[in-house]
């Protein structure tokens, strides 16, 4: 169950102290100065998925600052990625200052001084990632703090789409699934930082782990004729758009990859004793092809011969 706190029922005189304690407990120790004579009510809803903490925050105009003294008090460093939903935040860190508007996000490193100013009422969702969990060079991270990322295109869109969906689904995820979802979020954040720094990682690296997990799900359910991009996206707690973008990064499509995997297994089974028992149509159904004619056309397009010709004189795909 998510933990929540609201200062709505507190007196105006008690709100400031209560809010300061809540923010420092939910994030890291920081000073909060209100920009109103009477602070507006604030609310924080906190959920934990594996090592990642998700915080949805709503409050009035204020300034949050993390000083050198607060940093010196200790505690493991974290990265805060914040998706701005309402209002504008002015971020300052590492010599940069950026305005973060609705639909954009930014990254803050808690191990260094930062300042965040909100001149109006705001709503945003933050994700706290332990710095130790993220395998990116320190110089790459320093170059991107207090930078505005648009959630509309490229690798930033992948991150924004996935994190938004993860936050919406977090309450219904069990511990094991939650940890996998958090691991994918870390992979995508590493991918974003690599992309913006002009680096590329091998396909088998952590930057591709989210795609590999989706592929594992597909292979486990390959025999299901109802397997589709929609069911895959739902089972993996991601949007359909995000799923398609993952496969685009891999140079293929969801449907094309599923078809290739099914055809490979059909080609092997057609040359095994099981084919005598099931026949061509049975082999096709075994691997999720509901229509025999569609299977035959797809097989011929992939292997240059019909399934029966493959049985008679073909060889297993190498």
For each residue, the residues with C-beta under 8 A, 3 or more apart:
1: 171
2: 45 46 47 170 171
3: 45 46 47
4: 43 44 45 46
5: 18 22 43 44
6: 9 41 42 43
7: 10 14 15 18 19 22 39 41 42 43
8: 41 43
9: 6
10: 7 14 15 18 41
11: 14 15
12: 15 38 39
13: 16
14: 7 10 11 17 18
15: 7 10 11 12 18 19 39 41 42
16: 13 19 20 32 34 39
17: 14 20 21
18: 5 7 10 14 15 21 22
19: 7 15 16 22 23 32 39 42 59
20: 16 17 23 24 31 32
21: 17 18 24 25
22: 5 7 18 19 25 26 42 44
23: 19 20 26 27 30 32 44 64
24: 20 21 27 28 29 30
25: 21 22
26: 22 23 44 46 53 55
27: 23 24 30 55 80 110 126 128
28: 24 66 70 75 78 110
29: 24 66 70 73 75
30: 23 24 27 64 65 66 70
31: 20 64 65 66 67 70
32: 16 19 20 23 62 63 64
33: 62 63 65
34: 16 39 60 61 62
35: 60 61 62 63 118 119
36: 39 40 60 61
37:
38: 12
39: 7 12 15 16 19 34 36 42 60 62
40: 36 59 60 61 121
41: 6 7 8 10 15 59 60
42: 6 7 15 19 22 39 57 58 59 60
43: 4 5 6 7 8 57 58 59
44: 4 5 22 23 26 55 56 57
45: 2 3 4 55 56
46: 2 3 4 26 53 54 55
47: 2 3 53 54 167 170 171
48: 52 53 54 178
49: 52 53 54 166 170 173 178 179 181 182 185
50: 178 179 180 181 182 183
51: 129 130 133 182 186
52: 48 49 127 128 129 182 185 186
53: 26 46 47 48 49 127 128
54: 46 47 48 49 125 126 127 166 167 170
55: 26 27 44 45 46 125 126 127 128
56: 44 45 123 124 125 126 167
57: 42 43 44 122 123 124 125 126
58: 42 43 121 122 123
59: 19 40 41 42 43 62 118 121 122
60: 34 35 36 39 40 41 42 121 122
61: 34 35 36 40 118 119 120 121
62: 32 33 34 35 39 59 117 118
63: 32 33 35 115 116 117 118
64: 23 30 31 32 115 116
65: 30 31 33 114 115 116
66: 28 29 30 31 70 71 110 113 114 115
67: 31 70 71 113
68: 71 72 113
69: 72 73
70: 28 29 30 31 66 67 73
71: 66 67 68 110 111 112 113
72: 68 69
73: 29 69 70
74:
75: 28 29 110
76: 130 131 132
77: 109 110 111 130 131 132
78: 28 110 128 129 130 131
79: 107 108 109 110 128 129 131 134 141 189
80: 27 107 108 109 110 126 127 128 129
81: 105 106 107 126 127 129 159 163 189
82: 89 100 105 106 108 124 125 126 127
83: 105 124 125 126 127 151 160 163 164 167
84: 87 88 89 100 101 102 103 104 105 106 122 124
85: 102 122 123 124 125
86: 102 121 122 123 124
87: 84 102 118 120 121 122 123 124
88: 84 99 100 101 102 118 119 120 122
89: 82 84 99 100 106 116 117 118 122 124
90: 97 98 99 100 116 117 118 119
91: 96 97 98 99 100 106 108 114 115 116 146
92: 96 97 114 115 116 117 146
93: 96 108 109 112 113 114 115 145 146
94: 109 112 142 145 146
95:
96: 91 92 93 145 146 147
97: 90 91 92 146
98: 90 91 106 146 147 148
99: 88 89 90 91 148
100: 82 84 88 89 90 91 104 105 106 148
101: 84 88 104 148
102: 84 85 86 87 88
103: 84 150 151 152
104: 84 100 101 148 149 150 151
105: 81 82 83 84 100 148 149 151 156 159 160
106: 81 82 84 89 91 98 100 145 146 147 148 149
107: 79 80 81 141 144 145 146 147 149
108: 79 80 82 91 93 114 116 145 146
109: 77 79 80 93 94 112 114 131 141 142 145
110: 27 28 66 71 75 77 78 79 80 114 131
111: 71 77 131
112: 71 93 94 109 145
113: 66 67 68 71 93
114: 65 66 91 92 93 108 109 110 145 146
115: 63 64 65 66 91 92 93
116: 63 64 65 89 90 91 92 108
117: 62 63 89 90 92
118: 35 59 61 62 63 87 88 89 90 121 122
119: 35 61 88 90
120: 61 87 88
121: 40 58 59 60 61 86 87 118
122: 57 58 59 60 84 85 86 87 88 89 118
123: 56 57 58 85 86 87
124: 56 57 82 83 84 85 86 87 89
125: 54 55 56 57 82 83 85 163 164 167
126: 27 54 55 56 57 80 81 82 83
127: 52 53 54 55 80 81 82 83 163 167 185
128: 27 52 53 55 78 79 80
129: 51 52 78 79 80 81 133 134 185 186 189
130: 51 76 77 78 133 134
131: 76 77 78 79 109 110 111 134
132: 76 77
133: 51 129 130 186
134: 79 129 130 131 186 189 190 193
135: 190 206
136: 140 141 190 193 194 197
137: 140 141 197
138: 141 142
139: 142 143
140: 136 137 143 144 193 194 196 197 199
141: 79 107 109 136 137 138 144 145 193
142: 94 109 138 139 145
143: 139 140 196 197
144: 107 140 141 147 193 196 197
145: 93 94 96 106 107 108 109 112 114 141 142
146: 91 92 93 94 96 97 98 106 107 108 114
147: 96 98 106 107 144
148: 98 99 100 101 104 105 106
149: 104 105 106 107 156 159 160 192
150: 103 104 153 156 157
151: 83 103 104 105 156 157 159 160 161
152: 103 156 157
153: 150 156 157
154: 157 158 195
155: 158 159 188 191 192 195 196
156: 105 149 150 151 152 153 159 160 192
157: 150 151 152 153 154 160 161 245
158: 154 155 161 162 188 191 192 242 245 246
159: 81 105 149 151 155 156 162 163 188 189 191 192
160: 83 105 149 151 156 157 163 164
161: 151 157 158 164 165 238 239 241 242 245
162: 158 159 165 166 184 185 188 210 238 239 242
163: 81 83 125 127 159 160 166 167 185 188
164: 83 125 160 161 167 168
165: 161 162 168 169 237 238 239 242
166: 49 54 162 163 169 170 181 182 185 237
167: 47 54 56 83 125 127 163 164 170
168: 164 165
169: 165 166 172 173 181 237
170: 2 47 49 54 166 167 173 178 181
171: 1 2 47
172: 169
173: 49 169 170 177 178 181 237
174: 177 178
175: 178 179
176: 179 180
177: 173 174 180 181 237
178: 48 49 50 170 173 174 175 181 182
179: 49 50 175 176 182 183
180: 50 176 177 183 184 213
181: 49 50 166 169 170 173 177 178 184 185 237
182: 49 50 51 52 166 178 179 185 186
183: 50 179 180 186 187 209
184: 162 180 181 187 188 209 210 213
185: 49 52 127 129 162 163 166 181 182 188 189
186: 51 52 129 133 134 182 183 189 190 206
187: 183 184 190 191 206 207 208 209 210
188: 155 158 159 162 163 184 185 191 192 210
189: 79 81 129 134 159 185 186 192 193
190: 134 135 136 186 187 193 194 201 206 207
191: 155 158 159 187 188 194 195 201 207
192: 149 155 156 158 159 188 189 195 196
193: 134 136 140 141 144 189 190 196 197
194: 136 140 190 191 197 199 200 201 207
195: 154 155 191 192 198 199
196: 140 143 144 155 192 193
197: 136 137 140 143 144 193 194
198: 195
199: 140 194 195
200: 194
201: 190 191 194 205 206 207 208
202: 205 208
203: 208 250
204: 208 212
205: 201 202 208 209
206: 135 186 187 190 201 209
207: 187 190 191 194 201
208: 187 201 202 203 204 205 211 212 250
209: 183 184 187 205 206 212 213
210: 162 184 187 188 213 214 246
211: 208 214 215 246 247 249 250
212: 204 208 209 215 216
213: 180 184 209 210 216 217 236
214: 210 211 217 218 232 236 243 246
215: 211 212 218 219 257
216: 212 213 219 220
217: 213 214 220 221 232 235 236
218: 214 215 221 222 227 232 257 258 261
219: 215 216 222 261
220: 216 217
221: 217 218 224 227
222: 218 219 227 258 261 262 265 287 288
223: 286 287 288
224: 221 227 288
225: 285 288 289 290
226: 231
227: 218 221 222 224 231 232 258 288
228: 231 232
229: 232 233 240 243 244 254 255
230: 233 234 240
231: 226 227 228 234 235
232: 214 217 218 227 228 229 235 236 243 254
233: 229 230 236 238 239 240 242 243
234: 230 231 237
235: 217 231 232
236: 213 214 217 232 233 243
237: 165 166 169 173 177 181 234
238: 161 162 165 233 242 243
239: 161 162 165 233 242 243
240: 229 230 233 243 244
241: 161 244 245
242: 158 161 162 165 233 238 239 245 246
243: 214 229 232 233 236 238 239 240 246 247 254
244: 229 240 241 247 248 253 254
245: 157 158 161 241 242 248 249
246: 158 210 211 214 242 243 249 250
247: 211 243 244 250 252 253 254 257
248: 244 245 251 252 253
249: 211 245 246
250: 203 208 211 246 247 257
251: 248
252: 247 248 256 257
253: 244 247 248 256 257
254: 229 232 243 244 247 257 258
255: 229 258 259
256: 252 253 259 260
257: 215 218 247 250 252 253 254 260 261
258: 218 222 227 254 255 261 262 288
259: 255 256 262 263 298
260: 256 257 263 264 302
261: 218 219 222 257 258 264 265
262: 222 258 259 265 266 287 288 289
263: 259 260 266 267 298 299 302 303
264: 260 261 267 268 317
265: 222 261 262 268 269 287
266: 262 263 269 270 283 284 286 287 289 295 299 307
267: 263 264 270 271 299 303 310 314 316 317
268: 264 265 271 272 316 317
269: 265 266 272 274 275 278 283 286 287
270: 266 267 275 280 283 307 310 311 314
271: 267 268 275 310 311 314 315 316
272: 268 269 275
273: 276 277
274: 269 277 278 283
275: 269 270 271 272 278 279 280 283 311
276: 273
277: 273 274 282
278: 269 274 275 281 282 283 286
279: 275 282 283
280: 270 275 283 284 292 296 307 308 311
281: 278 284 285 292
282: 277 278 279 285 286
283: 266 269 270 274 275 278 279 280 286 287 307
284: 266 280 281 287 289 292 295 307
285: 225 281 282 288 289 290
286: 223 266 269 278 282 283
287: 222 223 262 265 266 269 283 284
288: 222 223 224 225 227 258 262 285
289: 225 262 266 284 285 292 294 295 298
290: 225 285 294
291: 294 295
292: 280 281 284 289 295 296
293: 296 297
294: 289 290 291 297 298
295: 266 284 289 291 292 298 299 307
296: 280 292 293 299 300 306 307
297: 293 294 300 301
298: 259 263 289 294 295 301 302
299: 263 266 267 295 296 302 303 305 306 307 310
300: 296 297 303 304 305 306
301: 297 298
302: 260 263 298 299
303: 263 267 299 300 310 314 317
304: 300
305: 299 300 309 310 314
306: 296 299 300 309 310
307: 266 270 280 283 284 295 296 299 310 311
308: 280 311 312
309: 305 306 312 313 314
310: 267 270 271 299 303 305 306 307 313 314
311: 270 271 275 280 307 308 314
312: 308 309
313: 309 310
314: 267 270 271 303 305 309 310 311
315: 271 318
316: 267 268 271
317: 264 267 268 303
318: 315
